[in-house]
């Protein structure tokens, strides 16, 4: 099962979490993890295809890591969360439009156990 974390926002071009709604949304994920202590997840970062592919891959990894770090600081065990940075390798929309690129810039949570 995969869930796009639509309400998790970052400062443009960075892995810095942005806006209060982002923290409120991640707090809900923390509660989910606390209520389901056997669940393990993978956080997968994605970008659009604009710019340097290697930098995009690193940015996507850093964004997944930022979410994991926040969740660890909130009490979720580090060992229950894997991260992956996919860069622009797995688009869900057309990168030729701004709307499509925006949809491709995302983090997904995948339940792995």
Buried (B, 14 or more C-beta within 10 A) or exposed (E): EEEBBEEBBBEEEEBEBEEEEBBEBBEEBBEBBEEEEEBBBBBBBBBBBEEEEEEBBBBBBBBBBBBBBBBBEBEBEEEBBBBBBBBBEEBEBEBEEEEBBEBBBBBBBBEEE
